[in-house]
Amino acid sequence: TIQVEQSDRSTPLNPPERPYAYVIPAVWTEVIERLSLHGIEMEMFAEEATLTVTNYRIEDFESTGVREGRATASGTPVPEECTRTYKKNDIFIKTDQTLGTLAVALLEPVGEGSFFYWGFFNSKFTSHEYPENYIMIPIAERMLNESAALRTEWEDYKASIGNDTSGVLDWFFRRSAFYDSEAYVLDIGILYTASESAEENLVPYSKEEGSGGGSECPTEGSSSAFMTSTSSMFFVGSLS
């Protein structure tokens, strides 16, 4: 055992708000195993539980390279509230514990110590969905006809991109009812206050039990309506 002096000379920059608890679907086994190895206390759901949680949607996600053998990630976390149904064996981590600060450092996406930065959730940020222009163009025209707010947003977007039309197709797709509402959402639920429905449904964490699971968040549309294997040019002029 090596004893070292504890230093308080470092001041965190923009530290996140410390929540009451985090919820992690049991499918993220590598993350859960690392948390367990750190000695962080965990519980899990004995049955399904529906909770209103905060999730981060990661904007401008980018895999930034390889560091110490892992593909690191970056992006801007934007908090969103969602009602989710968590499954039996999904993991519940309260921050009011000896290693609660470490749990915050690992599970909040900001900072170079987080699981997000070290690429543990990179598989969640790979998009396989995109529409063909012959389907998206009439949908986009209808969207513009039905929403004055979208027309204003579209005019601002057109002015910002100049002659680069490569992202126009995706711009409309992301605003359509067919876009996957779970895209680029970091799969960590955050509770800022205690939840009675969660508390009465928790049992001690067991590695043997804690597998399977996964949360569900209702979506408004099915993104399978027009997924294809090729892409083609999208003409801004048709939507002027």
C-alpha positions in Angstrom: 0.0 0.0 0.0 1.3 3.4 -1.0 0.0 6.4 0.9 0.0 9.8 -1.0 -1.0 13.2 0.1 -4.5 14.2 -1.1 -4.4 17.4 -3.1 -7.3 19.9 -3.4 -5.5 22.3 -5.7 -7.4 21.4 -8.8 -10.7 23.1 -9.5 -13.2 21.4 -11.8 -14.3 23.4 -14.9 -18.1 23.5 -15.4 -18.8 20.4 -13.3 -22.1 18.7 -14.0 -25.0 18.7 -11.5 -24.7 15.7 -9.2 -27.8 13.6 -9.8 -29.6 11.3 -7.3 -29.0 8.3 -9.5 -28.1 6.8 -12.9 -29.9 4.0 -14.7 -28.0 1.8 -17.2 -29.7 -0.9 -19.3 -28.1 -4.3 -18.5 -27.0 -4.8 -22.1 -24.1 -2.5 -21.5 -22.2 -5.3 -19.8 -18.7 -3.8 -20.3 -19.7 -0.6 -18.6 -21.3 -2.4 -15.7 -18.4 -4.7 -15.2 -16.0 -1.7 -15.1 -18.2 0.1 -12.5 -18.2 -3.1 -10.4 -14.4 -3.4 -10.7 -14.1 0.2 -9.4 -16.1 -0.9 -6.3 -19.1 1.4 -7.1 -22.3 0.2 -5.3 -25.1 -0.9 -7.7 -28.6 -2.2 -7.4 -30.9 -3.6 -10.1 -34.5 -3.8 -10.9 -36.4 -6.8 -9.8 -39.2 -6.1 -12.3 -40.0 -3.6 -15.0 -40.1 0.0 -13.9 -41.3 3.1 -15.8 -39.4 6.3 -14.9 -39.1 9.8 -16.2 -35.4 10.4 -16.7 -33.0 12.8 -18.4 -30.9 11.5 -21.2 -28.2 13.3 -23.2 -28.6 13.4 -27.0 -25.1 13.8 -28.4 -24.9 16.5 -31.1 -22.0 16.6 -33.6 -20.8 13.2 -32.5 -17.4 12.3 -33.8 -15.0 9.4 -33.2 -11.9 11.4 -32.5 -9.2 8.8 -32.9 -7.5 6.0 -31.0 -6.0 6.5 -27.6 -4.5 3.7 -25.5 -6.2 1.2 -27.8 -9.7 2.6 -27.6 -11.6 4.7 -30.1 -12.3 7.9 -28.3 -15.4 10.1 -28.9 -16.5 13.7 -28.7 -19.8 15.6 -29.0 -22.1 18.1 -27.4 -24.4 16.6 -24.8 -27.9 18.1 -24.9 -30.2 17.0 -22.0 -33.7 15.7 -22.9 -36.5 14.3 -20.7 -38.1 11.0 -21.6 -40.3 8.4 -19.9 -38.6 5.1 -20.2 -39.5 1.5 -19.3 -36.5 -0.2 -17.7 -36.3 -4.0 -17.7 -35.6 -6.5 -15.0 -31.9 -6.5 -14.2 -31.2 -3.0 -15.5 -28.8 -1.2 -13.2 -29.5 1.6 -10.7 -26.6 3.6 -9.2 -27.1 6.1 -6.5 -24.5 8.8 -6.1 -24.9 9.1 -2.3 -22.2 6.6 -1.7 -18.4 6.6 -0.9 -17.5 6.4 -4.6 -20.5 8.5 -5.8 -18.2 11.2 -7.2 -16.3 8.6 -9.3 -19.7 7.3 -10.7 -20.5 10.9 -11.8 -17.1 11.3 -13.5 -17.5 8.0 -15.3 -21.1 8.4 -16.4 -21.4 12.0 -17.3 -20.2 12.5 -20.9 -18.1 15.6 -20.3 -14.5 15.1 -19.3 -11.8 12.7 -20.5 -12.5 10.2 -17.7 -16.0 9.3 -18.9 -17.1 6.1 -20.5 -18.5 8.1 -23.4 -15.1 9.7 -24.1 -13.4 6.3 -24.0 -15.8 4.9 -26.6 -17.7 2.5 -24.5 -21.0 3.7 -26.1 -19.7 4.2 -29.6 -21.9 1.4 -31.0 -24.9 3.6 -30.1 -23.8 6.4 -32.3 -23.5 4.5 -35.6 -26.3 5.4 -38.0 -27.5 2.9 -40.6 -30.6 4.8 -41.6 -31.0 7.2 -44.5 -33.7 7.9 -47.1 -33.6 8.0 -50.9 -34.2 11.3 -52.5 -37.2 10.2 -54.6 -39.0 9.4 -51.3 -37.7 12.3 -49.2 -38.3 15.1 -51.6 -42.1 14.9 -51.6 -42.1 14.3 -47.9 -39.9 17.4 -47.4 -42.2 19.5 -49.7 -45.2 18.4 -47.6 -43.4 19.2 -44.3 -42.6 22.7 -45.6 -46.2 23.3 -46.7 -47.5 22.2 -43.3 -45.2 24.2 -41.0 -44.4 27.9 -41.2 -41.8 27.4 -38.4 -40.0 24.7 -40.5 -40.0 27.0 -43.6 -38.2 29.7 -41.6 -35.7 27.2 -40.2 -35.2 25.9 -43.7 -34.5 29.3 -45.2 -31.9 29.9 -42.4 -30.3 26.5 -43.1 -30.1 27.1 -46.9 -28.4 30.5 -46.3 -25.8 28.8 -44.0 -24.8 26.0 -46.3 -24.1 27.9 -49.5 -23.5 25.5 -52.4 -22.9 22.5 -50.2 -26.1 20.4 -50.5 -24.6 17.2 -49.2 -26.4 17.4 -45.8 -29.9 18.6 -47.0 -31.4 15.1 -47.3 -30.4 14.3 -43.8 -31.6 17.7 -42.5 -35.2 16.9 -43.5 -35.0 13.3 -42.5 -34.0 14.2 -39.0 -37.1 16.4 -38.7 -39.5 13.9 -40.2 -41.7 11.4 -38.3 -39.6 8.5 -39.7 -36.4 9.5 -38.0 -35.4 7.3 -35.1 -36.0 9.3 -32.0 -33.3 7.3 -30.1 -30.6 8.2 -32.6 -27.5 9.6 -30.8 -29.0 9.3 -27.4 -26.5 8.2 -24.7 -28.1 5.2 -23.0 -27.7 6.4 -19.4 -30.8 7.6 -17.6 -30.4 10.3 -15.0 -32.6 10.9 -12.0 -32.2 14.2 -10.1 -34.6 13.3 -7.4 -35.6 10.0 -5.7 -38.3 7.9 -7.4 -40.6 5.9 -5.2 -41.5 3.6 -8.1 -37.8 2.8 -8.6 -36.9 2.4 -4.9 -39.6 -0.2 -4.2 -38.4 -2.3 -7.1 -34.6 -2.5 -6.4 -32.6 -5.5 -5.3 -28.8 -5.8 -4.7 -26.7 -6.1 -7.8 -25.7 -9.6 -8.9 -23.4 -10.2 -11.8 -25.0 -13.6 -12.5 -28.5 -11.9 -12.7 -27.5 -8.7 -14.4 -27.7 -9.4 -18.1 -30.3 -9.0 -20.8 -32.5 -6.1 -20.1 -32.7 -2.8 -21.9 -34.9 0.3 -21.8 -37.7 1.3 -24.1 -38.7 4.8 -25.0 -41.8 5.1 -27.2 -41.3 6.6 -30.6 -43.8 8.3 -32.9 -42.8 6.7 -36.2 -41.0 3.8 -37.7 -37.7 4.5 -39.3 -38.0 1.4 -41.5 -40.4 3.1 -44.0 -37.8 4.0 -46.6 -34.4 2.7 -45.7 -32.3 1.8 -48.8 -28.8 0.8 -49.6 -27.7 3.7 -51.9 -27.8 7.5 -51.8 -28.1 10.0 -54.5 -27.9 13.7 -55.0 -30.6 15.9 -53.4 -31.4 19.1 -55.3 -32.0 22.1 -53.1 -33.6 23.9 -56.1 -36.6 21.5 -56.0 -37.4 22.8 -52.5 -36.9 26.5 -53.0 
